[in-house]
């Protein structure tokens, strides 16, 4: 089929929930993707921080091929080795003692919400149910995760949302402290707000939340869906503050492109889940877990990829800062590792389109923030190519 026919079928048969670019991507290798007309693009979106190892990483592809020939799905009424091995890897390399697997970040957040409330009532034997989240946050689009997402514009049309949530400004420890009541069971926060505009909190913010949660005997739950798996220059975002949460959610980059989500927790909290209290039909299926194991192995092997992220992120921001000094409409350049944002004083959607024409895929969030989430294997030379393209586009603005 030619591209126009494919796009027509998409419009005819797929629900209109995305403002999609008129591209049909058919192949990806490393940092590059190719459309149905054969055009090549350097991908600075990477599936929204999913393809951390690049597209079709050989190690992940081989793991999928081997597992698909052996066992793709089995009910969680039974054990399967890839799920057990993945849980062991995640526990070994994190704060956690136990893992629960699902299919997406939103599902992981739903599980975290349920675990926090059940822990308060079943383990602590207290009437605690309130969860505090931060304005500008993004935790998913299922009803519980949507309510946790403190952006009223995303909730419009779905009211009534789930009761028992309170919102406070991000990076404001005083407001958080004032919001805690005898009914608060948990604080849910992103180490760095991605969808909210690549907002980096002050150093010590997460540590202050940890201390506040300890003081009030409430859970600290970190949404590491976008910041985890090496994206910020550490395996997990919380490592920058040298703290540990009670609960964390993972997804996106965990399996190199396969759908998977994970909920991590300490033993004390995890024991609140008992048989029948939560579940997921496809969660922890052998195929997705095999991909995640291969992806984690590649990330952790000699730590070379993750170690390079901090340097690449610093280099990227330095290059973007040069543009900031040149163009007055660039308000800010910020980020951590390879989650980088450039804030403009105008809507950035036309910049995204112009980049596509020049062979680059980028993203715009909160209307004015260009967000860059390239594969962690991006090179200095590819960063230079994008910055040069942006320079040319900005010079015409």
C-alpha positions as CSV (number, residue, x, y, z in Angstrom):
1,X,0.0,0.0,0.0
2,X,1.2,3.6,-0.6
3,X,1.4,5.9,2.3
4,X,-1.7,8.0,1.5
5,X,-3.8,4.8,1.5
6,X,-2.3,3.6,4.8
7,X,-3.1,7.0,6.4
8,X,-6.6,6.9,5.0
9,X,-7.2,3.5,6.5
10,X,-5.8,4.8,9.8
11,X,-8.3,7.6,9.8
12,X,-11.1,5.2,8.9
13,X,-10.4,2.5,11.4
14,X,-8.5,3.8,14.4
15,X,-10.0,5.9,17.1
16,X,-8.8,9.5,17.0
17,X,-7.0,9.7,20.3
18,X,-3.6,11.1,19.1
19,X,-2.5,14.0,17.0
20,X,-0.3,11.8,14.8
21,X,2.3,13.0,12.4
22,X,1.6,11.9,8.8
23,X,4.4,9.3,8.9
24,X,4.1,5.6,8.7
25,X,7.2,4.1,10.4
26,X,8.0,0.7,9.1
27,X,11.6,-0.1,10.3
28,X,14.0,0.9,13.0
29,X,17.7,0.1,13.6
30,X,19.7,1.7,16.4
31,X,19.0,5.4,16.5
32,X,17.3,5.5,13.1
33,X,13.8,4.8,11.9
34,X,12.4,4.6,8.3
35,X,9.0,5.5,6.9
36,X,6.9,3.8,4.3
37,X,8.4,6.1,1.6
38,X,12.0,5.0,2.6
39,X,13.0,8.3,4.3
40,X,15.4,8.0,7.3
41,X,15.0,9.9,10.6
42,X,17.3,10.1,13.6
43,X,14.9,9.4,16.5
44,X,15.0,11.7,19.5
45,X,11.7,10.4,20.8
46,X,12.5,6.7,21.0
47,X,9.0,5.6,21.6
48,X,8.7,8.2,24.4
49,X,11.7,7.0,26.3
50,X,11.0,3.4,25.5
51,X,13.7,2.3,23.1
52,X,16.6,3.1,25.4
53,X,18.9,0.7,23.6
54,X,17.7,1.9,20.2
55,X,15.4,0.1,17.8
56,X,15.5,-3.6,17.4
57,X,18.6,-4.1,19.6
58,X,20.1,-7.5,18.6
59,X,20.2,-8.8,22.1
60,X,16.5,-8.1,22.6
61,X,15.5,-9.5,19.2
62,X,17.3,-12.7,19.8
63,X,15.8,-13.1,23.3
64,X,12.4,-12.6,21.8
65,X,13.0,-15.1,19.0
66,X,14.2,-17.8,21.3
67,X,11.4,-17.3,23.9
68,X,8.7,-17.1,21.2
69,X,9.8,-20.6,20.0
70,X,9.6,-21.9,23.6
71,X,6.7,-20.3,25.5
72,X,4.9,-17.0,24.9
73,X,2.2,-17.0,27.5
74,X,1.2,-18.9,30.6
75,X,-1.3,-18.0,33.3
76,X,0.0,-16.6,36.5
77,X,-1.7,-19.6,38.2
78,X,1.7,-21.1,37.4
79,X,5.3,-20.0,37.7
80,X,7.5,-19.1,34.7
81,X,11.3,-18.8,34.8
82,X,11.7,-15.5,32.8
83,X,9.3,-13.7,35.3
84,X,11.2,-15.1,38.3
85,X,14.6,-14.2,36.7
86,X,13.5,-10.7,35.9
87,X,12.2,-10.1,39.4
88,X,15.5,-11.3,40.8
89,X,17.4,-8.9,38.6
90,X,15.3,-5.9,39.5
91,X,15.4,-6.7,43.2
92,X,19.2,-7.2,43.1
93,X,19.8,-3.8,41.4
94,X,17.2,-1.7,43.3
95,X,15.9,-0.9,46.8
96,X,13.2,-3.5,46.5
97,X,12.5,-6.9,47.9
98,X,9.6,-7.9,45.7
99,X,8.2,-7.2,42.2
100,X,4.8,-7.4,40.6
101,X,4.5,-7.3,36.8
102,X,1.8,-5.8,34.6
103,X,1.7,-4.4,31.0
104,X,2.2,-0.7,31.2
105,X,3.1,2.3,33.3
106,X,-0.5,3.2,34.0
107,X,-1.1,-0.4,35.3
108,X,1.9,-0.1,37.5
109,X,0.6,3.1,39.0
110,X,-2.9,1.5,39.5
111,X,-1.1,-1.3,41.4
112,X,0.8,1.2,43.5
113,X,-2.4,3.0,44.4
114,X,-4.0,-0.2,45.5
115,X,-0.9,-1.4,47.4
116,X,-0.6,1.9,49.3
117,X,-4.3,1.8,50.5
118,X,-4.2,-1.9,51.3
119,X,-1.0,-1.5,53.2
120,X,-2.5,1.3,55.3
121,X,-5.6,-0.7,56.1
122,X,-4.5,-4.3,56.3
123,X,-0.9,-3.9,57.7
124,X,-1.1,-0.6,59.6
125,X,-4.7,-1.1,60.6
126,X,-5.4,2.6,60.0
127,X,-8.0,4.5,58.1
128,X,-5.6,6.0,55.6
129,X,-6.4,6.4,51.9
130,X,-5.3,9.8,50.7
131,X,-2.5,9.9,48.2
132,X,-0.7,13.2,47.5
133,X,0.6,13.9,44.0
134,X,2.2,16.9,42.4
135,X,0.7,19.5,40.0
136,X,2.0,19.0,36.5
137,X,2.6,15.3,37.1
138,X,1.7,12.5,34.7
139,X,1.0,9.0,35.9
140,X,-1.2,7.5,33.2
141,X,-4.6,7.6,31.7
142,X,-6.6,4.8,33.4
143,X,-9.0,6.2,36.0
144,X,-6.8,5.9,39.1
145,X,-3.6,7.0,37.3
146,X,-5.6,9.8,35.6
147,X,-6.7,11.0,39.0
148,X,-3.2,10.8,40.3
149,X,-2.2,12.9,37.3
150,X,-2.6,16.4,38.7
151,X,-3.6,18.1,35.4
152,X,-7.3,19.0,35.3
153,X,-7.3,19.5,31.6
154,X,-6.6,15.7,31.1
155,X,-9.4,14.8,33.5
156,X,-12.1,16.9,31.8
157,X,-15.0,14.8,30.5
158,X,-14.2,11.8,32.8
159,X,-15.6,13.2,36.1
160,X,-16.2,12.0,38.7
161,X,-12.5,11.1,39.2
162,X,-11.4,8.7,41.9
163,X,-11.7,10.2,45.4
164,X,-8.9,10.4,47.9
165,X,-6.2,12.4,46.0
166,X,-4.7,15.7,46.9
167,X,-2.5,17.9,44.7
168,X,0.4,20.2,45.7
169,X,3.0,22.2,43.7
170,X,6.0,20.3,42.5
171,X,9.3,21.2,44.2
172,X,7.5,22.7,47.1
173,X,8.2,20.8,50.3
174,X,6.3,23.3,52.5
175,X,3.0,22.8,50.6
176,X,3.5,19.0,50.8
177,X,3.9,19.1,54.5
178,X,0.8,21.2,55.0
179,X,-1.3,18.8,52.8
180,X,-0.5,15.7,55.0
181,X,-3.4,14.7,57.2
182,X,-4.2,11.7,59.4
183,X,-5.8,10.1,56.3
184,X,-2.7,10.4,54.1
185,X,-1.2,7.0,53.2
186,X,1.3,7.9,50.5
187,X,3.1,10.5,48.4
188,X,3.5,9.7,44.7
189,X,6.1,11.8,42.9
190,X,8.3,11.7,39.8
191,X,12.0,12.2,40.4
192,X,11.8,14.5,37.4
193,X,8.6,15.6,35.6
194,X,8.8,14.5,32.0
195,X,5.3,15.1,30.5
196,X,5.0,18.1,32.7
197,X,7.7,19.9,30.8
198,X,11.0,18.3,31.9
199,X,11.0,19.9,35.3
200,X,14.0,19.2,37.4
201,X,13.5,19.7,41.2
202,X,16.0,21.3,43.5
203,X,18.8,19.1,44.9
204,X,17.5,17.7,48.1
205,X,13.8,17.7,47.2
206,X,13.4,14.0,47.1
207,X,15.4,13.6,50.3
208,X,13.1,16.1,52.1
209,X,10.1,14.1,50.9
210,X,11.7,10.9,52.2
211,X,12.3,12.5,55.6
212,X,8.7,13.9,55.7
213,X,7.2,10.5,54.8
214,X,9.3,8.8,57.6
215,X,8.2,11.4,60.1
216,X,4.5,10.8,59.3
217,X,4.8,7.0,58.7
218,X,3.5,7.3,55.1
219,X,4.8,5.7,52.0
220,X,7.1,7.3,49.5
221,X,6.2,6.0,46.0
222,X,8.3,7.1,43.1
223,X,7.1,7.0,39.5
224,X,10.2,6.0,37.6
225,X,8.4,5.1,34.4
226,X,10.2,7.7,32.4
227,X,13.2,8.3,34.6
228,X,14.2,4.7,35.2
229,X,16.3,2.3,33.2
230,X,19.3,4.6,32.8
231,X,17.5,7.6,31.3
232,X,18.9,10.1,33.8
233,X,22.4,8.7,34.0
234,X,21.6,6.3,36.9
235,X,19.7,3.0,36.6
236,X,16.9,4.7,38.7
237,X,16.3,8.4,39.2
238,X,16.2,8.2,43.0
239,X,19.9,7.2,43.0
240,X,20.9,10.8,42.4
241,X,19.6,11.7,45.8
242,X,21.0,8.6,47.5
243,X,17.6,7.7,49.0
244,X,15.3,4.7,48.7
245,X,11.5,4.7,48.2
246,X,9.1,2.3,49.7
247,X,7.4,1.7,46.3
248,X,8.4,2.4,42.7
249,X,6.8,2.0,39.3
250,X,8.6,1.1,36.1
251,X,7.7,0.6,32.4
252,X,8.8,2.3,29.2
253,X,12.5,1.4,28.8
254,X,12.3,-1.8,30.8
255,X,11.9,-4.2,27.9
256,X,13.5,-2.5,25.0
257,X,10.2,-1.9,23.2
258,X,8.0,-4.7,24.5
259,X,5.0,-3.7,26.7
260,X,5.7,-4.4,30.3
261,X,5.2,-2.6,33.6
262,X,6.5,-3.4,37.1
263,X,5.7,-2.4,40.6
264,X,8.7,-2.7,43.1
265,X,8.3,-2.6,46.9
266,X,10.0,-3.4,50.1
267,X,9.0,-6.6,51.9
268,X,7.1,-4.8,54.6
269,X,4.9,-3.1,52.0
270,X,4.6,-5.9,49.5
271,X,3.2,-8.3,52.0
272,X,-0.1,-6.3,51.9
273,X,-0.7,-8.0,48.6
274,X,-2.0,-11.5,49.1
275,X,-3.5,-14.0,46.6
276,X,-6.5,-12.5,45.0
277,X,-5.8,-9.0,46.1
278,X,-4.4,-8.0,42.7
279,X,-3.5,-9.5,39.4
280,X,-2.9,-9.2,35.6
281,X,-3.6,-11.8,33.0
282,X,-0.6,-10.9,30.7
283,X,1.5,-9.4,33.5
284,X,4.9,-11.0,33.6
285,X,4.4,-13.2,30.5
286,X,7.5,-15.0,29.4
287,X,7.9,-13.1,26.2
288,X,8.0,-9.6,27.7
289,X,10.1,-10.8,30.6
290,X,12.7,-12.3,28.2
291,X,13.0,-9.0,26.4
292,X,13.3,-7.1,29.7
293,X,16.1,-9.5,30.9
294,X,18.0,-9.0,27.7
295,X,17.5,-5.2,27.9
296,X,18.6,-5.0,31.5
297,X,21.6,-7.3,30.9
298,X,22.7,-4.9,28.1
299,X,22.3,-1.9,30.3
300,X,24.1,-3.3,33.2
301,X,27.0,-5.0,31.4
302,X,30.0,-3.1,32.6
303,X,27.6,-0.1,33.1
304,X,29.1,1.5,30.0
305,X,25.8,2.7,28.5
306,X,24.5,4.2,31.7
307,X,27.9,5.8,32.5
308,X,27.8,7.5,29.1
309,X,24.4,9.0,29.6
310,X,25.5,11.7,32.0
311,X,28.3,12.8,29.6
312,X,26.0,12.8,26.6
313,X,23.3,14.7,28.5
314,X,25.8,17.3,29.6
315,X,27.1,17.7,26.0
316,X,23.6,17.9,24.6
317,X,22.6,20.7,27.1
318,X,25.8,22.6,26.4
319,X,25.0,22.6,22.6
320,X,21.4,23.7,23.3
321,X,22.6,26.4,25.6
322,X,24.6,27.9,22.7
323,X,21.3,28.2,20.8
324,X,19.7,29.7,23.9
325,X,22.2,32.5,23.9
326,X,21.6,33.1,20.2
327,X,17.8,33.1,20.2
328,X,15.9,35.2,22.7
329,X,12.7,33.1,22.3
330,X,14.4,30.2,24.0
331,X,13.4,30.5,27.7
332,X,15.3,27.6,29.2
333,X,17.3,24.5,28.6
334,X,17.0,21.8,31.4
335,X,17.0,18.1,32.1
336,X,19.0,15.3,33.5
337,X,20.9,12.7,31.5
338,X,19.2,12.1,28.2
339,X,15.8,13.5,29.2
340,X,16.3,17.1,28.0
341,X,13.8,20.0,27.5
342,X,14.1,23.3,25.7
343,X,11.3,25.8,26.7
344,X,10.2,28.3,24.0
345,X,8.1,31.4,24.3
346,X,5.7,30.0,21.6
347,X,4.0,26.8,20.7
348,X,6.5,24.3,19.5
349,X,4.4,22.1,17.3
350,X,5.7,23.8,14.1
351,X,9.3,23.1,15.2
352,X,8.4,19.4,15.5
353,X,7.1,19.4,11.9
354,X,10.2,21.3,10.6
355,X,12.5,18.8,12.3
356,X,10.6,15.9,10.6
357,X,11.3,17.6,7.2
358,X,15.0,17.7,8.1
359,X,15.0,14.1,9.2
360,X,14.7,14.3,13.0
361,X,11.9,13.1,15.3
362,X,11.4,15.2,18.4
363,X,8.5,15.8,20.8
364,X,6.8,18.8,22.2
365,X,5.1,18.7,25.6
366,X,3.0,21.3,27.5
367,X,2.8,23.2,24.1
368,X,6.1,25.1,24.6
369,X,8.7,22.6,25.7
370,X,10.7,20.6,23.1
371,X,11.5,17.3,24.7
372,X,14.4,15.2,23.6
373,X,14.5,11.5,24.7
374,X,16.9,9.8,22.3
375,X,18.1,6.2,22.7
376,X,20.9,6.0,25.2
377,X,23.2,4.9,22.4
378,X,22.9,8.3,20.7
379,X,26.3,9.7,19.6
380,X,27.9,13.2,19.9
381,X,27.7,13.4,16.1
382,X,24.0,12.8,16.0
383,X,23.4,15.3,18.7
384,X,25.4,17.8,16.6
385,X,23.3,17.1,13.6
386,X,20.1,17.8,15.5
387,X,21.4,21.0,17.0
388,X,22.5,22.2,13.6
389,X,19.1,21.5,12.2
390,X,17.4,23.4,15.1
391,X,19.7,26.3,14.5
392,X,18.6,26.4,10.8
393,X,15.0,26.2,11.8
394,X,15.2,28.8,14.5
395,X,17.0,31.2,12.2
396,X,13.9,31.2,10.0
397,X,11.5,31.8,12.8
